[in-house]
C-alpha cells in the first residue's frame, strides 16, 4: 500500500518543542564556556560540534602534538554532569574520534586524549583531562 504524503510535508514544518530549544541553547552556551576555558589553558579549537554518521564530538582541540576530543556536559551540579557521560556515550565518542582520524590523516601521528568539561550554573567550568580512554 502506498504511503500518503501530507500536504504540510508530514509534520516537518512544525516548530521545535520549547524544551528542545532550551536544551539546545543550554548546550551551545556550555560548549562556548568550555571552549573559552580551554583557550585560556593554551588549547587551540580545531572543531566544534563535529558530526559523523557514528556520533558527534563537542570540541576537538589541540595543544602541540596532543589532539583532544572533548565531551561537554552541563547539569545542575558537577557530579550530575560527570555521571551523565555513560559507557554507551563514551563508545560513540570513541567511534566518532576514529571517524575524525580516518578523515584527517595528518592527525594520525598525534597523541590522542579524551577529556570532559563539566559545566554547572554560577561556577567556572571544570576541565577533566583523560576523563576516559578508548579501551572501553
FENBELUR-V785922 format. One record per pair of residues at least 12 apart in sequence whose ideal C-beta (glycine too) atoms are under 10 Angstrom apart, sorted by sequence separation. I is the first residue (numbers start at 1). J is the second residue. D is the distance in whole Angstrom. If there is no record, write none. Layout:
i: [I:I]
j: [J:J]
d: [D:D]
This chain:
i: [47:48:57:58:59:73:100:115:116:35:46:47:48:57:58:59:71:115:116:118:34:45:46:47:57:58:71:98:114:115:116:117:45:46:47:56:57:58:97:114:115:116:32:43:44:45:46:73:97:113:114:115:116:31:43:44:45:97:113:114:115:31:43:44:71:94:113:114:42:43:44:50:71:113:114:28:41:43:44:94:113:114:28:38:42:43:46:71:93:112:113:27:39:41:42:46:47:48:71:112:35:38:43:46:49:70:93:34:35:48:69:90:34:38:43:45:69:35:90:31:34:43:69:30:31:69:68:85:38:67:27:69:85:38:69:84:67:85:38:55:67:82:84:35:37:57:58:81:34:55:56:57:60:81:82:98:34:35:54:55:56:57:60:67:81:97:34:54:55:58:80:81:93:94:31:33:34:54:55:57:67:79:81:93:94:95:32:34:52:54:55:56:57:60:67:78:80:94:31:33:54:55:67:77:78:79:90:91:93:94:30:53:54:55:57:65:67:68:78:90:94:30:31:52:53:54:55:57:67:68:69:70:71:72:73:74:75:77:85:89:90:91:93:28:30:52:54:55:60:65:66:67:68:69:70:71:72:73:74:75:76:77:81:82:90:27:29:30:51:52:54:55:62:65:66:67:68:69:70:71:72:73:74:75:76:78:81:87:91:27:28:50:52:53:64:65:66:67:68:69:70:71:72:73:74:75:77:82:85:90:27:50:52:60:64:66:68:70:71:72:73:74:78:81:85:26:51:52:62:63:78:88:26:50:82:87:50:52:63:78:23:30:52:74:61:73:47:50:72:73:46:50:61:73:59:61:47:57:70:71:46:58:59:70:73:58:68:70:71:46:68:70:71:68:66:69:43:38:38:37:34:34:35:37:34:33:34:43:34:31:33:41:30:32:37:38:40:30:31:36:37:41:30:36:37:38:29:30:33:35:37:33:34:27:33:34:26:32:34:26:30]
j: [59:60:69:70:71:85:112:127:128:48:59:60:61:70:71:72:84:128:129:131:48:59:60:61:71:72:85:112:128:129:130:131:60:61:62:71:72:73:112:129:130:131:48:59:60:61:62:89:113:129:130:131:132:48:60:61:62:114:130:131:132:49:61:62:89:112:131:132:61:62:63:69:90:132:133:48:61:63:64:114:133:134:49:59:63:64:67:92:114:133:134:49:61:63:64:68:69:70:93:134:58:61:66:69:72:93:116:58:59:72:93:114:59:63:68:70:94:61:116:58:61:70:96:58:59:97:97:114:68:97:58:100:116:70:101:116:100:118:72:89:101:116:118:70:72:92:93:116:70:91:92:93:96:117:118:134:71:72:91:92:93:94:97:104:118:134:72:92:93:96:118:119:131:132:70:72:73:93:94:96:106:118:120:132:133:134:72:74:92:94:95:96:97:100:107:118:120:134:72:74:95:96:108:118:119:120:131:132:134:135:72:95:96:97:99:107:109:110:120:132:136:73:74:95:96:97:98:100:110:111:112:113:114:115:116:117:118:120:128:132:133:134:136:72:74:96:98:99:104:109:110:111:112:113:114:115:116:117:118:119:120:121:125:126:134:72:74:75:96:97:99:100:107:110:111:112:113:114:115:116:117:118:119:120:121:123:126:132:136:73:74:96:98:99:110:111:112:113:114:115:116:117:118:119:120:121:123:128:131:136:74:97:99:107:111:113:115:117:118:119:120:121:125:128:132:74:99:100:110:111:126:136:75:99:131:136:100:102:113:128:74:81:103:125:113:125:100:103:125:126:100:104:115:128:115:117:104:114:127:128:104:116:117:128:131:117:127:129:131:107:129:131:132:130:129:134:115:115:117:117:115:116:117:119:117:117:118:127:119:117:119:127:117:119:124:125:127:118:119:124:125:129:119:125:126:127:119:120:123:125:127:124:125:119:125:126:119:125:127:121:125]
d: [7:8:5:6:8:6:10:7:4:7:8:4:10:7:6:6:9:6:9:9:10:7:4:9:8:4:6:10:10:5:9:9:8:6:10:10:10:9:7:9:7:4:9:9:10:6:5:9:10:7:7:5:8:6:10:6:8:7:6:6:9:7:4:5:7:10:9:5:10:7:7:9:8:10:6:9:9:5:10:7:8:7:9:7:6:10:8:10:7:9:10:9:9:8:9:9:10:10:6:7:9:5:9:10:10:9:10:7:6:10:6:8:6:9:7:10:8:8:10:6:9:9:8:9:7:5:10:10:8:9:8:7:6:7:10:10:9:9:10:8:9:7:9:9:10:9:9:8:7:8:8:6:10:9:6:8:9:9:9:4:8:10:8:9:4:7:4:7:6:10:9:7:10:8:9:8:9:10:8:5:10:9:6:8:9:10:9:9:10:9:5:6:7:7:5:5:8:5:5:8:4:4:10:9:9:9:9:10:9:9:5:9:6:9:9:10:10:9:5:5:7:8:9:8:9:10:10:7:4:9:7:9:7:10:6:9:8:6:9:10:9:10:10:10:4:5:8:8:9:7:7:7:8:7:8:7:7:8:8:8:7:9:10:9:9:8:8:9:8:9:6:10:8:5:5:6:5:5:5:5:5:6:4:6:7:7:8:9:6:9:10:7:9:7:9:6:8:7:7:7:7:8:8:7:7:9:9:7:7:6:7:10:4:9:9:6:5:6:9:7:9:9:9:10:7:6:9:7:7:10:6:9:10:9:8:6:7:9:10:9:9:9:8:9:10:10:8:10:8:10:9:10:8:10:9:10:9:10:9:9:9:9:8:10:10:8:10:10:7:9:8:9:9:9:10:9:9:9:7:6:10:9:9:9:4:8:9:9:6:9:6:7:8:10:7:9:10:9:9:10:5:10:4:8:9:7:8:9:10:9:6:8:5:10:5:10:9:10:8:10:8]
